[in-house]
Amino acid sequence: MVRLAVLQLALALLLALLLGYAGFGRFIPSMLLGVVLMLLNGLALLQTVRRAAGRDGKSGQRLLYVGAAVRFGLLIIALAAAHGMGFYLPWVAGGMLVAQVAVYIAGFREVRRQE
């Protein structure tokens, strides 16, 4: 998880530098917020999976579904709050996308490492 977080932050900082260089510096906080939201969402997912692992099938499955619903609800609330504070939601979504690209890269690296 630490490697993934470092990769997500590295990609976010690279994008922030590119945005600043291209004259879109005002969107950097929004993009970084999207990355942070996905980091927190990933940590919450990890915690839920760990809690579900020690339970029987139905109970663990229920916990995973409830956790997904709670994470989704919290994400919607966080996005509404970000919008209310003046963050630009398309760039928040862009930051979320950057974080997910990092997840894809990390997963691809892991599969390649296991081959």
C-alpha angles and dihedrals in degrees: 000000000000092000091051093050091050091050091048092050092045092053090046092052091047090052090046090055091049092048091050092048092049092051098255096112093131089070096053095091091051092049092047090050089057090053092049091049091054092046090054091044090052092050090050090050091050091052092049093049091050091051092047093049093071095053136080120266102270095038093047092047091050090050091052092051093047090047091052091050092048093048091049092050093048091049091053090049091048091050092049090050091048090051090049090052091053102259114150105243098206088059091045086055089048090055089049089052091051089053091050092049087056089053089052092049092048091049092048090050091050093051091048091049092054095051 
